[in-house]
């Protein structure tokens, strides 16, 4: 079974996926919250609650806070403490202050986002090269367990390695297995600093593109449909989608030209 998952590019956890144990009403609210958060990621629970009320929803802030935690969403703005790492795990310093990003494989980063399905939800992780915006690897999972992130990291490292890998301080990325794997590959580990709300802005922009250009349009019902859909979208994003910030070149062109 493990070998079949490897050949199909599937996380083993997704093979045993069952619809999330949330009511249809909560899943509907989560889809609304995800769309509004993706459009305005600086909104916190108070303003999202008010937004839902203005849409005619009967909901209180406590319920919104619980759903946001379940979705793994947190407002992007300067604050004393970002995503909390697991107790006892080392928090690495932020290495990219005032650093110019001038070449591919200089800095990679990753993040996890919530993905709605008709009858449940999944989590999507991706690794992106900061300079070219090239997506090096991605994975789906039905839990926030760190194993699917490690599988994704192994795939990315097979194609090369960055000088610095930047993440937030989430438990998946402060885990010893994650940081030791990077250090064993000779990669410097960097973590978002306090009050640095834009350290992972390139991944946030990727999530906006993925959701508005694919996930929200197709409204996938099942995990295999979602897997196939993203399997089409990410090659399109890398190889066909022109970026204004890249002078209307594709991420693949920029990533390969400067690596050559």
C-alpha positions in Angstrom: 0.0 0.0 0.0 2.9 2.3 0.8 4.5 1.7 -2.6 1.2 2.3 -4.4 0.8 5.7 -2.6 4.4 6.6 -3.6 3.7 5.8 -7.2 0.5 7.8 -7.2 2.0 10.8 -5.3 -0.5 10.4 -2.5 0.0 10.8 1.2 -1.0 7.6 2.9 -3.2 9.5 5.3 -5.3 10.7 2.4 -5.9 7.1 1.4 -7.9 6.5 4.5 -9.7 9.8 4.4 -13.1 10.0 5.9 -15.3 13.1 5.8 -14.5 15.5 8.7 -16.8 15.0 11.7 -18.4 18.5 11.4 -22.0 19.3 10.8 -23.1 20.5 7.4 -23.8 23.9 8.9 -20.2 24.2 10.3 -18.7 23.1 7.0 -20.8 25.7 5.2 -19.5 28.4 7.6 -16.0 27.2 7.2 -16.2 27.5 3.4 -17.5 31.1 3.9 -14.7 31.9 6.4 -12.0 30.4 4.1 -13.1 32.5 1.1 -13.2 35.7 3.1 -9.9 35.0 4.9 -8.2 34.1 1.5 -9.3 37.5 0.1 -8.5 39.4 3.3 -5.9 37.4 5.4 -5.5 40.3 7.9 -9.0 39.8 9.3 -9.2 38.3 12.8 -12.0 36.4 14.6 -13.8 39.6 15.6 -14.0 41.1 12.2 -14.8 37.7 10.5 -17.6 37.2 13.0 -19.0 40.7 12.2 -18.7 39.9 8.5 -20.7 36.7 8.9 -23.4 38.5 10.9 -23.6 41.1 8.1 -24.1 38.2 5.6 -27.2 37.2 7.7 -25.5 34.3 9.6 -26.4 33.7 13.3 -23.0 33.0 14.8 -20.9 34.2 17.8 -17.2 34.9 18.1 -16.5 31.7 20.2 -17.8 29.5 17.4 -15.8 31.4 14.8 -12.6 31.1 16.9 -13.1 27.3 17.1 -13.6 26.9 13.4 -10.6 29.1 12.6 -8.4 26.9 14.9 -9.8 23.8 13.2 -9.0 25.3 9.8 -5.5 26.3 10.9 -6.1 30.0 10.0 -4.7 33.0 11.8 -4.9 36.6 10.9 -1.7 38.0 9.3 -0.6 41.1 11.3 2.2 42.1 13.6 1.6 40.6 17.1 3.8 39.5 20.0 3.6 35.8 19.2 3.0 33.9 15.9 2.2 30.2 15.5 3.2 28.4 18.6 5.8 25.6 18.4 5.5 22.5 20.5 6.8 22.8 24.0 10.5 22.0 24.3 11.2 22.3 20.6 13.9 24.7 19.6 12.8 28.0 17.9 15.4 29.0 15.3 16.2 32.7 14.6 14.9 34.6 11.5 17.8 34.7 9.0 16.3 36.8 6.3 16.1 40.3 7.7 17.3 42.8 5.0 18.5 39.9 2.8 18.1 40.4 -0.9 16.6 37.5 -2.7 18.6 37.3 -5.9 18.7 33.7 -7.2 16.7 30.4 -7.2 17.4 28.0 -4.3 18.5 30.8 -2.1 15.3 30.6 0.0 12.5 28.1 0.2 9.5 28.3 2.4 6.4 26.3 3.2 3.0 26.6 4.8 -0.3 24.7 5.2 -3.8 25.8 4.2 -7.4 24.6 4.6 -9.1 23.2 1.5 -12.9 22.8 1.5 -14.7 19.8 0.0 -18.4 19.4 -0.5 -18.7 17.0 2.5 -15.5 17.7 4.5 -12.1 19.3 4.2 -8.4 18.6 3.7 -5.1 20.4 4.4 -2.7 21.4 1.6 1.0 22.1 2.1 3.4 23.3 -0.5 7.1 24.3 -0.8 7.9 27.4 -2.9 11.1 28.9 -4.1 11.0 32.6 -3.1 12.9 34.0 -6.1 11.0 32.2 -8.9 7.7 31.4 -7.1 8.3 27.8 -8.4 6.3 25.1 -6.4 8.8 22.4 -5.7 6.5 19.9 -4.0 3.0 19.7 -2.5 0.9 17.3 -0.4 -2.6 16.8 0.9 -3.6 15.4 4.3 -6.7 14.9 6.3 -4.9 15.9 9.5 -2.3 18.4 10.6 0.1 15.6 11.6 3.7 16.5 10.4 4.3 13.2 8.5 2.8 14.6 5.2 5.1 17.6 5.5 8.1 15.4 5.8 7.1 13.4 2.8 6.8 16.7 0.9 10.2 17.9 2.1 11.9 14.6 1.0 10.4 15.1 -2.5 11.7 18.6 -2.7 15.2 17.8 -1.5 15.5 15.1 -4.2 15.5 17.9 -6.8 17.9 20.2 -5.0 18.3 22.2 -1.8 18.1 25.8 -0.7 20.6 27.8 1.3 17.9 28.8 3.8 14.5 27.2 4.5 12.0 29.6 6.2 8.8 28.5 8.0 6.5 29.8 10.7 6.7 28.4 14.2 4.0 25.8 13.8 4.4 22.4 15.4 5.0 20.6 12.0 8.1 22.8 11.4 9.5 23.1 14.9 9.4 19.2 15.2 12.9 17.7 15.6 12.4 15.4 12.6 11.8 18.4 10.3 14.7 20.6 11.5 17.1 17.7 11.7 16.3 16.7 8.2 17.1 20.2 6.9 20.3 20.4 8.9 21.5 17.0 7.7 21.1 18.4 4.2 23.2 21.4 5.0 20.3 23.8 4.9 20.1 26.8 7.3 16.8 26.8 9.2 15.0 30.1 9.6 11.7 30.8 11.4 9.4 33.8 11.3 10.3 36.3 13.9 7.9 38.0 16.4 5.8 40.7 14.7 6.9 39.7 11.2 3.6 39.4 9.4 4.9 39.1 5.9 7.7 36.5 6.2 5.6 33.9 4.3 3.9 36.3 1.9 4.9 34.3 -1.2 3.1 31.2 0.1 0.0 33.3 1.0 -0.1 34.6 -2.5 0.2 31.0 -3.8 -2.8 30.0 -1.7 -4.9 32.8 -3.1 -4.1 31.8 -6.7 -4.7 28.1 -6.0 -8.1 28.7 -4.4 -9.5 31.4 -6.7 -8.2 29.8 -9.9 -8.9 26.2 -9.1 -10.5 25.0 -5.8 -13.4 27.5 -5.6 -14.1 27.1 -9.3 -14.3 23.3 -9.4 -15.8 22.8 -5.9 -14.3 19.3 -5.6 -16.5 16.7 -3.9 -13.9 13.9 -3.1 -10.3 13.6 -2.2 -9.3 11.8 -5.5 -11.0 14.6 -7.5 -9.1 17.2 -5.5 -5.8 15.3 -5.9 -6.4 15.1 -9.7 -7.4 18.8 -9.9 -4.4 20.0 -8.0 -2.3 17.6 -10.1 -3.4 19.6 -13.1 -3.2 23.1 -11.5 0.3 23.0 -10.1 2.0 22.1 -13.5 -0.1 24.9 -15.0 1.0 27.3 -12.3 4.7 26.4 -12.7 4.9 26.1 -16.5 2.2 28.2 -18.1 0.9 30.9 -15.7 2.8 34.1 -16.3 3.6 36.3 -13.3 3.7 40.1 -13.6 6.3 40.2 -10.8 8.5 37.9 -13.0 8.2 40.2 -16.0 5.5 37.9 -17.4 7.6 34.8 -17.3 6.6 31.5 -15.7 8.1 30.2 -12.5 9.6 27.2 -14.3 11.4 29.5 -16.8 12.9 31.7 -14.1 13.8 28.8 -11.8 15.6 26.8 -14.5 17.3 29.8 -16.2 19.0 31.1 -13.1 19.9 27.6 -11.9 21.7 26.7 -15.2 
